Amino acid sequence: MAIDAEPRNAGRRIITQEEAEALAALAHPDRPPPSRPRRAGLTRREALVYAMAASGALLLATGTAAMTQPSPQTDPLLSALTPKELQPLIPGGFAYPRFREGEFGGTFTLTRKASEYTTAMPPDLNPTGKFYIVKVEQPVPVAGGQIIAQQGIQAIYQVCTHLGCLIPFQAAENRFICPCHGSTFERDSRYVRGPAARNLDQFEVNVADDGTITVNTGRRFSGMPV
């Protein structure tokens, strides 16, 4: 009766690759450890994780943009890029700041009509809205050459264009003179001298058919650079 040959690995323990490398390191401590080939590409799990992270970031960015999108009826840049017939259809995001009428950032309807102002009168300050109303013979264009005034009525921002100080009108000089660093501007907002780099800024102003003046302090236009 034939006797089966003893199995080749009988009595031996099969070790793993990691154990073999550990034994080799003990036997030859002066040899550098063997380098493992890097796996090319991504695993399915890694690809799925990256795809989920990208989708979440895109969803968050889209949601944030939708909530904070300004309305083209109040934002100058968006208004210039959006056709007028489409502007009423874009109300803006619900998280976009909105201001009530009569508070800074919103609209102001003045009690004095446009016909009550003359070019000889000093600028009329609205302290809540932080603007002066002044009637001029030649409206001063803002940056880009656009004329914001209507019927000679300009709404001039009260803040100096140098470092943001509130600038008073000096009746004796018939000019705006900043008390902080001396920047000086004409009655119509034009730069005269000082460290300021542009004319005084202006707000959007609208004069209705009956002479009612409305100033939108949510739409400020930079003064012309000097």
Residue pairs with C-beta under 8 A, 6 or more apart in sequence:
15 23
21 33
21 34
24 31
24 34
25 31
25 33
42 50
65 93
66 93
67 93
67 94
67 95
67 96
68 93
68 95
68 96
69 90
69 92
69 93
69 96
70 78
70 92
70 93
70 96
71 78
71 87
71 90
71 91
71 92
71 96
72 78
72 79
72 81
72 82
72 86
72 87
72 90
73 79
73 87
73 88
74 92
74 216
74 218
74 219
75 92
75 219
76 219
76 221
78 90
79 87
82 90
97 105
98 106
99 105
99 106
99 217
99 218
100 106
101 107
101 108
101 109
102 108
102 128
103 128
104 128
104 129
104 130
104 217
105 217
105 218
106 216
106 217
106 218
107 214
107 215
107 216
107 217
107 218
108 126
108 128
108 129
108 131
108 214
108 215
108 217
109 212
109 213
109 214
110 126
110 133
110 212
110 213
110 214
110 215
112 124
112 133
112 213
113 210
113 211
113 212
113 213
114 135
114 151
114 152
114 153
114 207
114 211
114 212
114 213
115 211
116 211
117 124
117 133
117 134
117 135
117 153
118 135
119 135
119 136
119 137
119 152
121 134
121 135
122 134
122 169
122 171
122 174
122 187
123 132
123 133
123 134
123 156
123 169
123 176
123 187
124 132
124 133
124 134
125 131
125 132
125 158
125 169
126 132
126 133
126 215
129 203
129 215
129 217
130 157
130 158
130 159
130 166
130 217
131 155
131 156
131 157
131 158
131 203
131 215
131 217
132 155
132 156
132 158
132 169
133 153
133 154
133 155
133 156
133 213
133 215
134 153
134 154
134 156
134 187
134 188
134 189
135 152
135 153
135 154
136 149
136 152
136 154
136 187
136 188
137 152
138 188
139 147
139 148
139 149
139 152
139 154
139 188
140 149
140 154
140 188
140 189
140 190
140 199
140 202
140 223
140 224
141 147
141 148
141 224
142 148
142 199
142 201
142 202
142 221
142 222
142 223
142 224
143 198
143 221
143 222
143 223
143 224
143 225
145 224
146 221
148 154
148 155
148 202
148 203
148 204
148 205
148 221
149 202
149 205
150 205
150 206
150 207
151 207
153 205
153 207
153 213
154 188
154 189
154 202
154 205
155 202
155 203
155 204
155 205
155 215
156 176
156 189
156 200
156 201
156 202
156 203
157 200
157 201
157 202
157 203
157 220
158 166
158 167
159 165
159 166
159 167
159 201
160 166
160 167
160 178
160 180
160 183
160 196
160 200
161 183
161 196
161 197
161 198
161 199
161 200
161 201
161 222
161 223
162 178
162 180
162 181
162 183
162 194
162 195
162 196
162 197
163 180
163 181
165 178
165 179
165 180
165 181
167 176
167 177
167 178
167 179
167 183
167 185
167 200
168 176
168 177
168 179
169 175
169 176
169 187
170 176
170 177
173 184
174 187
175 184
175 185
175 186
175 187
175 192
176 184
176 185
176 186
176 187
176 189
176 200
177 183
177 184
177 185
178 184
178 194
178 196
181 194
181 195
182 193
182 194
182 195
183 191
183 193
183 194
183 195
183 196
184 191
184 192
184 193
184 194
185 191
185 192
185 196
185 199
185 200
186 192
189 199
189 200
189 202
189 223
190 199
191 198
191 199
191 200
191 223
191 226
196 226
197 225
197 226
198 222
198 223
198 224
198 225
198 226
199 223
199 224
199 226
200 223
201 220
201 221
201 222
201 223
202 220
202 221
202 223
203 215
203 216
203 217
203 219
203 220
203 221
204 215
204 216
204 219
204 220
204 221
205 213
205 214
205 215
205 216
206 213
206 214
206 215
206 216
207 213
207 214
208 214
